[in-house]
Amino acid sequence: MDFNFITSTIEANLYVIWLIAACVLIILEITTSGFAIICFAIGAIFAAIVAACGLSINWQLGTMILFTFLSFLLVRPIALRYLNKKKDEILTNTDALIGQIGNVTETINGYGRVSVGGDDWKAVSNDESIIEKGTKVRVIARESLIITVEKI
């Protein structure tokens, strides 16, 4: 068996192996969200370019390491900043109570009850004042099952 022929064939087509590795890494990146694997894919793409130019495996590995490192320094922070932007958070459940207007159903003297959005909540006044039944209030905070309200 002629191992020189096999070795020379692999070396001549090493850029294809680098491109296949880059494709596999890109597919893996799609399944994750850390933008780390894509840095290795970028390094593999540049190594494929160096391999296509006919440079040695040492140059290819050096290029792979260099461009992977540069990608971690330059590309990943930008990707994390722009692709992981927080959308305007939509408040749900009890967090959506903040800012809502309610009606005092039981006088707040220490604790009382407030109806907000059809639900009855145990409530306290923000300034520890007495708030009479029937008064309109705004929810300003929530601690567990107790809401803090202020007079409107």
C-alpha positions, 0 to 999 in steps of 0.5 A, a space after each residue: 500500500 502506498 502511504 505516500 499517495 494517501 498522505 499527499 492526497 489528504 494534504 492536497 485536500 486538507 482545505 475540504 476537511 477544514 471546511 467540513 469542520 467549519 460547517 459542523 461547528 456552525 451547525 453545532 452553534 445553531 443548537 447553542 446560544 453562547 456564540 463560542 463555537 462560532 469562533 472555532 468555525 471562523 478559525 476553521 474557515 481561515 485555516 481552510 483558506 491557508 490550506 487552499 493556498 498550499 501552506 503547511 499544517 503548521 500554518 493552518 493550525 496557527 491560523 486556526 488558533 489565531 483567528 479563533 482567538 481573535 474571534 473570541 476577542 472581537 466577534 463574540 462580544 459584539 454578537 452577545 451585545 446585539 443578538 442577546 438584546 433584551 426585548 421590552 420585558 412583558 410583565 406577567 402574572 403578579 409582576 403586571 400589578 405594579 402601576 395598576 389602579 385598584 379600589 380599597 375594599 377593606 379599610 387599610 389600617 396596617 393591613 387591608 384589602 384592595 381589588 385590582 383587576 378583579 382579584 382581591 389582594 392583601 394590601 398595605 399603605 406605602 406611607 403607613 397612613 389609613 386609607 378608607 374603603 372605596 378609595 382609588 389606589 395605585 399599586 407601587 410594589 409587591 412582596 409575596 402576596 401583599 401589595 403596597 399601594 398609594 392614594 391617587 
